[in-house]
Amino acid sequence: MIPIKIINKYIFKELIPPFAISLFFLTFVFLMTRIPEITNMVVNYNTGISSILMMVIFTLPKFLEYTIPMSVMISVLLTFMRMSGESEIIALKGAGVSLYKLLPPIVVFCVMATCLTMWVAVFGVSWSNFSLRKKTIEIARSSIDAALQERQFNSKLSDIMIYVSHVNMKTRDLKDVFIEDRRTQGVTSISVAPEGKLIRQDDEMVYTIRLYNGMINQVNNKDNSVTNITFGHYDINIDMNMQEGAIKITKELDERSLEDLVQFVRAGIEDKSEYTAALMVLHEKFAIPFACLSLGILAFPLGIQSMSLRKSSGFGLGIFFFLLYYFLLAAGWSAGESGYFPPFICMWLPNVIMGGAGVYLLIQNAKEKPVQLPKVLTRTIALIQKRFKRKL
């Protein structure tokens, strides 16, 4: 009989390469979704390379929170699909090794991935989200070009909110401009114009937004009186030097550290929806890392049962089940936000479902009673196989 320790070491080593490759590939794909935004900032807003690199770094933890569990499932799935396809599982069974004895290296691997994901989710994500928002505001305040984003209410500038339906970055022409100016104490000025132009003064940190054929509504906050003024052209000067550090940035729920979030919940929140959202974020920090364990256990019997599939099909199968998990998680968020279900159940139920399915499949496979996969899934797998056969 083959020593169990040797088998466990062998399986553990086999899990590492597909995990590393999947993690790199999936994280890279997720980062590619930010390329249009990054390109836009470099081309139109003259953002420095160092700032772009910092924004990419700040984006990574949020991606890793999801790509690590995905990579765990794919690595377990591919490893045991290969072992099944090369009859290694049959040889181990013939040597008297049950499927349960193959679990320890998988559990250890998944627990290590769970700890890594938990560190990222608890410490990395909140820090990176807050740092990313601060960096974005810093870029917007260093150049008003970055604050003029089309069809968005841009409130990154101190005491000024700007909305523009269209911006021509070459001519600096603006269309459908709305500006709320609160820089004068006790007075709120709302300027509206169909056209405008962005002008940079001799001082590179001073900009002028020139509006044409518009209207100004000035509201006196003390007596609530309103003054209406129409104009042929009107200049609004913005000194970017005055913007630095003008606003204290308050943290959103997903930007709060674990300690801060716990204190926020314990302090007692009058708004029930905000209290529920805070609990959802708190449970999410731990529920998603434990997906490594539940998805890894599910991938083990699936890999043994899907011996006829190619590795490329196994990669797609792993993504399919993670998307199913993500769908359940999104459904949990919707149910939790509605207030009809406790946040604890909404966030942890997807793990229970996926992990429970994995335990059930493992027991059936250990009893030599393979379970038929759902027809929708088998048809999907068949289509994947046909597509790869055509390519070959």
N, C-alpha and C positions, 0 to 999 in steps of 0.2 A: 504494500500500500504506500502511495506517495505521501511524504510528510506534509501535514496541513500548512506548516509555516512556509515551506517553499512555495506552495500553491498561492498562499496569501500574498507573499512578496511579489510573485510573478504577476498576479492580477493587478496589484497596486501599481506596479511599474507600467503595466499596459494601459492603465487609465490616464496616466499623465500626458503622453504625447497628444492624443486627440483632444484632451481638455485644453491644453495650451494653444493648439492650432485653432480650435473653435472659439476660444476666448479672444484671440487676436483677430480672427476674421470677423466675428460678430461685432466686436467693439469698433473695428475699422469701418464696417458697414454703417453702424449707427453714427459714427463721426462724419461720414460722407453726407448725411442729411443736413449737416450744418455748413457744408461747403458753399451753397448759394448765399447764405447770410454773410459768411466770412468774406467771400469774393466781393459782395456788395459794399462791405465796410472798407475793404482795401481800395477798391476802384473809385467809389464815390465819396468816401469820407476821409480818405488819406490816413487811415488808421495804421499805426506802426506795427511792424512784425512782432515786437515783444508783447504788445497788447493782445494781438491775435493769438499768440502762443499761450498767454495766460488764460484767455477765454476758453481755449481748447482744453487746457489742464483742468479748469474749473468745471467743464462739462463732463469729464471722464467719470467721476464717481457716480453720477446719476445713471450713466449707461452701464457701468460695472455692476450696479445693484441688480440689473436684469440679465446682463450677459453671463455673469458667473453661474446662476442657476441653470440657464439655458445650456451653457457649456458642460456643466456637470451631467445633465441628462443625456446630452449628445455623446459624451465620452463613454458613459456606462453603456449606452445603447450600442455604439459602434464596437466597443471592446467585446461584448458578449455576442453580437452578431458575427463578428469575425471568428470567435472561438467556436460558435455553433456551426458556422459554415465550414470550418476546417476540422470539424468532428472532435475538437478538444473537449467539449462538454460531454459528448458520448464516451470518450475515453476516461474522463474523470468519474462518470457514473459507473462505468465498468470496473473501475478500481475501487469502488465502494464509497465514493465521495458524494454526499447528498448536496442538493442546492443550498440547504441551510448553512452548510460548512463553508460555502463560497461567499456568504454575506459579510463576514468581518472586514475584509479589505474595502468593500463597497461602503459599509457604514462609516469606517474610519475616514475614507476619502470624502464622503458627503458631510461628515461632521466638521472636517477641516475647512471645506468650502463654505459651510454654514457660518463658522466663526469668522472667516475672511469677509463674507458678505455682510455679516452683522456689524463688523468693524466699519465697513464702507457705509452701510445704511445709517448707523447710529452716529458716527463721527464725521465721515467724509461728505455725505450728501448735504447735510444742513450747512456745513462750512462752505462747500462749493456753491450751493444755491445762493447763499448770501454774498459770497465773494463775487460771483458772476454778476449779480444785480448791481453791486457796488461798482464793478469795473465798467458795466454798461452805462451807468449814470455818469461815471467819471469821463468816459469817452464822449458822452453827449454834452457834458458841461465844458469839455475842452474844445469842442467844435459844434456849433449849432447845426451844422449839416447833418450830424448823426441824430439830432433830436427831431429833425423834420422828416418823419417817416409817414408815408402816404396812408390816408384813411385810418389813422390812429390818433387818439388823444394822448399827446406826448406831454407828460407832467414831470419830466426829469429835470427841468430847469426850475430854479427857485422862484416861487410866487408867479410863475408864468405857465399857462397851459396853451398849447398850440395844436390846432387841427388843420391839416392841409389835404385836400382830396387828390392833388397831383403836384409833383415836384419835377421840374426839368433840371437835372444836375449840371447840364452844360451851360444853359442860359441863366440859371437860377430863377426862372419864372415859377410863380406859385399860382394855383387855381383853388378857388373856394376856400378862403382863409378864415379861420376863427381863432381869435386870441383872447384869452382871459388874463388880465394883468392885475395883480394884487400887490404890486410893489409900493404903491402909495398908501400909507397907513390910513385905514378907515374908508378907503374908496376902492371899489372893484370896477374896472373898465373892461367892457366886452366889445371888441372890435370885429366887425364882419365885413368882408369884401370879396367880390367875385374874382379879383386878380391881385397879384402882389409880386414883389421881387425882393430877393435876398441880396443885400449889398454888404461887402466887407470894407470896413473903413481902413485908413492908413495903419491904425493900430490893429494888428491881426486878431486881437482878442475882443474887439468891439464890432458888433454886427448891427445892421439896420434892416428891418423888415418894412419895406415901403408898400403901403396898401393904396389901391386905386378905386375911386367911386364906391366908397363903402359907408358904413355907419358905425357910430360909437354910442354905446349905452353906458353911462357912468352912474353907478349906484353908491349913494352915501350910506354906509353901514350904520351910522348913528341914528338918522331920522328916516332911513329907507326911501329917501327921495331919489328920483331918476332923472337924469339929464340926457337928452337925445341930441346927437350931433351928426350931421352928414358932411362928407368931405369929398373933394376931388382927388387928393392924395394926402396920405398921413404916414409919418415915419415913427416907428417904434424902435428905439435903440436898446440893445442888450449887451451889457458888459460882462463877458465870460469870466473876467477876473473876480467879479463879485459873486460868482456862482460857487466857487470852491468852498466846500464845507458849510454851505448856507443852510442845508437841511440835514437834520438828523434822520438817518434812514431807519425806519422801524422794520422789524423782522416779521416776515410772514410765518405761518405755521410750519411750513416745510423748511424754513431757514433757522428754526430754533434748535438748539442743542437738546439732548435728552433731558438733562437736568432742568433746563429752562422750560421745556415743554411740560414736564411733570409738575413743576411749580405753578405753571400757568393753569393746568387742569385742577390742581388742588386749591388754588386761590378762589375758585368758584366763579364761573362765568354765567352772567345773567342770560345772555343770548343762547338759547338752547341749540340752535343750528351751529353756532361757533364752537360750543362745548362738544357737540357730536363730532364736528370736523377735527377738533384737537385730539379726541380719543381715537379717531380713525387713523390719523397720522402717527400717533403713538403706537398703536397696534401694528401698523404697516411696517414700522422700523424693525419689528421682530418677525412678523409673519412671512415677509418676502425672503429673508435669509433661510428660514426653515423650509422654504420650497426646495432648497438643494437636497434636503433629506427625503422629502416626500416624492419629488420627481426622480431622484436617484433610485429609490426603491421601486418605483413604477417602471423605470427603464430596464432594470435587471431582468424580470420575467419577459418583458417585451422583446428584449434583445435575444433571449434564448428561443422564444417562440417564432421570431421573424428571421429564421436562419436562411431563408431563400432570397432575402433582399440584398441588394448591393449596399456598399457603404454610403454612396451618394443618396440612396433612398432612405437609409437610416438617418442621415443628417436631416432630411426633410421631415421624417417621422418625428424626430426630436423637436424640431421647430413647431410641428403641428400640435404636439401635446403641450408645449409651453404656451402656444397661442391659446389653446383651450384653457389652460390655467389662468392666463392673463384675462381671458373673457370672463371667467368665473370671478376673478378679482375685481374687474370693472363692474360686474353685476353686483358684487358685494358693496362696492363704493356707492352705487346708485341706491341700493336698498338701505344702506346705513345713513345716507344723507336724507332719505325720506323720513327717517325717524321711526320706522315701523319695526326695525330689527336692531338689536344691540350691536355696537361696533365690534365687540370681541368676536361674535359669531360671524359677522360679515367678512372680517379680515382673515379669520382662521379656517373658515369652512372650506375654501378651495384646497388648502393643505390636507385637511381631513379627507376630502373626496379623492384627491389624487393619490395620497398615501394609502388610503383604504383600498382603492382599486389595485394598487401595487401589491399590497399584502395578499389580497384575494387571488390575484393572478399567480403570485409566488406559491401559495398553498396548492392551487390547482396543478401547477407545473410540477411541483415536488411530488404530487400524487400521480404523476404521469397522466393528467387529465387536462390537456391543453384547452384553453377557452377560445371559442371563436370570437374574433374581433367584430365590432359592429359593421354592418354592411357598408355604411358610408365610408368607414375607414378602409375596409378591404378594397373597395372600388377605387379610392384615392391611391392606395398603394399599387394597385394594378395599373392605373394610368401612369404613375411614376415609372414603373417597370417598363411599360410599353414605350414611353418617351425615351428612356435611356437605351433601349434595344434599337430603336430607330437611329439614334446617334451613332451607335456602334456598327 
